[in-house]
Amino acid sequence: MKFAHQIRQRLERAKLLFQLFLCISILAGCKAYKQDIMFKPDEGYESEQLSQIINEAEKNYVIQVNDLLNLNVFTNKGERIIDPNFELGVGQAGNQSSQN
């Protein structure tokens, strides 16, 4: 009985060590594998040539039908864009009471 309990404990420890080793090897292996080549420019790369091409494309482009546009509007620290002074609510309440 005591012998079986010791074997079970050793198997649990071995299982835990194996899982720990596996996690460490996976995390360490991903970092070392060619991490610096993704954004590395090719030899003979000239940024001026690319900048010139981009500038020509941007200045000649005209928005056309069925173009998809993405517009993001951000407020200043959550400031209200529509009716920042709460004038619409006050004006409507005044108009409704005068109409009755």
N, C-alpha and C positions, 0 to 999 in steps of 0.2 A: 504494500500500500504506500509506504513512504517512498519506495523506489520509483513508483509510477508518478507520484507527485513531483519528484525531482526532475524526472524526464520531461513532464509537461511544462515545468517552469523553464527548463533549458530550451525547449522547442519554442516557447513564447518569446524568450529573449532572442533566440536566433532569428525568428520571424521579424521581430522589431528591428534588429540590426540590419537585416536584409532590406527591409522597407526604407530605413534611414539611408543606407548606402545607395539604394536605387534613386531616391529623391535627390540626394546630393550629386550623384553622377549625372542625372538628367539636367539639373539646374546649371551645373558647371559646364556640361557639354554644349549647351545652347549658346552660352556666352562666348566661348572660344571659337566657334565655327564661323569663320569668314564674316565677322561683324563689321568690318570696315570697308567692304566692297560695294555696298548697296548704293551709296551716294557718291562714290568716287568717280570723277570724270575720266573719260578715256584720254589716252595720250594724244597730244595735238589738239586738245579742246580749246576753243577760243570763246570766251564769254561775250566778247564784243559782237561776234557774228550772230550769236543767239539773241542778244539784246536787239540788234538791228532787225532781225526777222520778226520778233515779237512786236516791236514798235510799228512796223509796217502793217502787220495783221490787225493790230488794235486801232490804228487811225483810219483804216479803210473799211472797217466793218460797219454795216448798217443793220439795225435790228429789223428782222423780217417777221412775217406772219408765221405762227407756230413755233417761234423761238421760245425756249423755256428760260425764264429769268428767275433768279433767286434774290430776294430782297430781305435784308435783316434790318430791323429798326430797334434800337436800344435806347432806353430812357436813362436819364441822369439820376442814379440812385433810386429808381422806382418812381420817379416823378410821373404824374399823369400827363399823357399827351393830349387827350381830348378833354376839354373842360378842366384845366388845372385849377381854376379859381372857383369851381362849383357854381358857375353862373347859369348853366343850362337847367339844372334842377330847380333853382330859385325862380327863374323866369317862367318855367312851365307851371309851377304851383300858383304863381300870381295870375297867370292867364286863365287857369282853370277856375279860380275863385271869382274872377271878374266876369266870366262867361255865365256863371250860374245865376 
